[in-house]
């Protein structure tokens, strides 16, 4: 909101609601509305509910590691060509190497817990 004069705030709000509802003929850049914003909201809610459920059935450490794993997966998904995204980007070898270390660390963290459960 920095840089927007207070008097123009209602027009910005009206323009945003018009873009979200996809009304008006002069709204450019609003393709996919309202389906895409609602799909994002639903996906975010489901992700947060699943993380809360994971905290409930396991520990906070496991949940934070699972959320940490979702970051490189999300970056990889957003690097492939998708509709409504301008261009795909290439991932550097450093990102791939770091993601590999992260995934291997998560696997090594869960292996001792799995072997303890089989012994009991």
N, C-alpha and C positions, 0 to 999 in steps of 0.2 A: 504494500500500500504506500510505500515511500515514493514520493514524487507525484502522487495523484492529488490534485486539489480536492478539498472536501466538498466543494460545490458539484464536482463531476462524479462523485461517488455513486449517487443514484443511477446515473446513466451507465456506469460500468456494471453495476449490479443488474440492471435491466438487460444489458447486452449479454452478460454471462448467463442469465436465466434463459434468454432467447436462444443462445447457442446450445445450452443444455437440452432444452425442449425441441430444438431444431425447427424453430419457427422463424419466419421472415425469409426474404429472398436474397438479402445482401449479407448473409452470414457465411463468410468463407472460413475454412478450417474447422468446421463443425461437423464434418462427415462422420457418420457412425453414432451420432448422438440420438437419443439417450441410451442406446444399447451398450455402447462401450464403457461409459462411466458407470452404469449400473452393474455391468459385468465385473469391472474392477472392484467395486464396492463389495459385491457378493463374494468374489474370490478372496479379498482381503479379510472379510468376516470369517469365511470358512478356514482360512489359514490360522487366524488368531484363535478361533475356537479349537482347532486341532492342537495348537501349541498348548493351550490351557488344559486340554484333555491329557496331553503328554505329561505335563507337570503333575497332573492328578495321579496318573498311573505309574510314573517313574519319579525321577528327581529333577531338581532345577538344573543341575549340571548337564544331564542328558538332553533336556529341553534346549538349553542354550547351545549345546553342540549341534543339535538338529537344526536350529535356526541359523547357526553359523554355516552349516552345509548348504542351506538354501540360497545363500548369497552367490557363490560361484555358479550354482545351477541357474539362477535367475539371470546372471550376466551372460552365461552361455546361450540361454534361450533367446535373450534379447539381441544377441549378436548374429542370429540367423535371419534371413530375409522374411519379414512378416508383413501382412497387410497393415496399412495405416502407419507404418514406420518408414521414414524416408529412405534410408540405406542401411544395409548390414555393415558391420565393422569386423575387422579381423582381430583376433585375439593374439596377443604377443606370447612368445614362448615362456616368458616369465610368469604370466598369468596361468598358463597351463601347468607349469611346474609347481607354482604355489598351490593351485587347486589340487594337484596330485598329492602334495605333502599334506594338505588339509584332510583329504579323504582318507589317506593312509593313517593319519593320526586318529581320526574318528574310528576307523576299523580296529586299530590296535587298542584303543581305549575300551571298545566294547567286547573284544575277545576275552580278556580275563573274567569279565562279568558273566559271559555265556558259559565258560568252563566251570565257574563256581556253582552256577545253577544246575549243571548236569551232575555235579558231585553230590549235592544235597538231595 
